[in-house]
Amino acid sequence: MTEVSSLTGRLLVATPALADPNFDRAVVLLLDHDDEGSLGVVLNRPTPVTVGDVLAPWAGLAGEPDVVFQGGPVSLDAALGLAVIPGDEGPLGWRRVFGAIGLVDLETPPELLGPALGALRIFAGYAGWGPGQLETELAEGAWYVVESEPGDVSSPTPETLWRQVLRRQRGDLAMVATYPDDPSLN
């Protein structure tokens, strides 16, 4: 198998041509990408369920909006916590993925992590790809791959994240942000 250049920490932004309704205008943060596959979470799918409804001890630490996000179509019954913790060392119960972003062990008592958290998001489910599957989708033009910024994980307006991420790109890619929701109405 050929070696895969890691895209961990980058964003996958769904192209308007992506036909999968699970990823319509999705912005996916890749948490792991190697020759064994890829795993990420959709950053712009808030649900109406509050963090307090499902993980009451973590409710006071979740950023706004303080709801559970649908991280993707895989394992919707499992919760995954992402937190931004500035600095070199993170507390027990947090594992750095890249930069200041890491995974929170939701079994850890929140009071141990709370003082260190800069931002916390809770996701139900995740997006996953088997070996070579994401590379195939990239070759087919389903995704734009762009750099992430620290605020993407904790955007207070996740419903506008797709357009925001595209607008900050250079060149023609920024124009995609103006693509209409329904091109047939154009």
GIDAMO-V725083 format. One record per pair of residues at least 24 apart in sequence whose C-alpha atoms are under 7 Angstrom apart, sorted by the first residue. I is the first residue (numbers start at 0). J is the second residue. If there is no record, write none. Layout:
i->(I & I)
j->(J & J)
This chain:
i->(2 & 3 & 3 & 5 & 5 & 6 & 7 & 7 & 8 & 8 & 9 & 9 & 9 & 9 & 10 & 10 & 10 & 10 & 11 & 11 & 11 & 11 & 12 & 12 & 12 & 12 & 13 & 13 & 13 & 14 & 14 & 14 & 16 & 17 & 21 & 24 & 25 & 26 & 30 & 34 & 35 & 35 & 36 & 36 & 36 & 36 & 37 & 37 & 37 & 38 & 38 & 38 & 39 & 39 & 39 & 40 & 40 & 40 & 40 & 41 & 41 & 41 & 42 & 42 & 42 & 43 & 43 & 43 & 44 & 44 & 45 & 56 & 57 & 60 & 60 & 61 & 61 & 61 & 62 & 62 & 62 & 62 & 63 & 64 & 67 & 67 & 67 & 68 & 68 & 68 & 69 & 69 & 69 & 70 & 70 & 70 & 70 & 70 & 71 & 71 & 71 & 72 & 72 & 72 & 73 & 73 & 73 & 73 & 74 & 74 & 75 & 75 & 76 & 76 & 77 & 77 & 78 & 78 & 78 & 78 & 79 & 79 & 79 & 80 & 80 & 80 & 80 & 80 & 81 & 81 & 81 & 82 & 82 & 82 & 82 & 82 & 83 & 83 & 83 & 83 & 84 & 84 & 84 & 118 & 120)
j->(34 & 33 & 34 & 32 & 33 & 32 & 31 & 32 & 97 & 147 & 144 & 145 & 146 & 147 & 144 & 145 & 146 & 147 & 142 & 143 & 144 & 145 & 142 & 143 & 144 & 161 & 141 & 142 & 143 & 141 & 142 & 143 & 141 & 141 & 72 & 161 & 161 & 161 & 96 & 130 & 129 & 130 & 128 & 129 & 130 & 131 & 127 & 128 & 129 & 126 & 127 & 128 & 125 & 126 & 127 & 70 & 71 & 125 & 126 & 69 & 70 & 71 & 70 & 152 & 157 & 157 & 158 & 160 & 68 & 69 & 69 & 109 & 109 & 113 & 119 & 118 & 119 & 120 & 118 & 119 & 120 & 153 & 155 & 155 & 121 & 122 & 123 & 121 & 122 & 123 & 122 & 123 & 124 & 122 & 123 & 124 & 125 & 126 & 124 & 125 & 126 & 124 & 125 & 126 & 124 & 125 & 126 & 127 & 124 & 125 & 123 & 124 & 123 & 124 & 123 & 124 & 121 & 122 & 123 & 124 & 121 & 122 & 123 & 105 & 119 & 120 & 121 & 122 & 119 & 120 & 121 & 116 & 117 & 118 & 119 & 120 & 116 & 117 & 118 & 119 & 115 & 116 & 117 & 153 & 153)
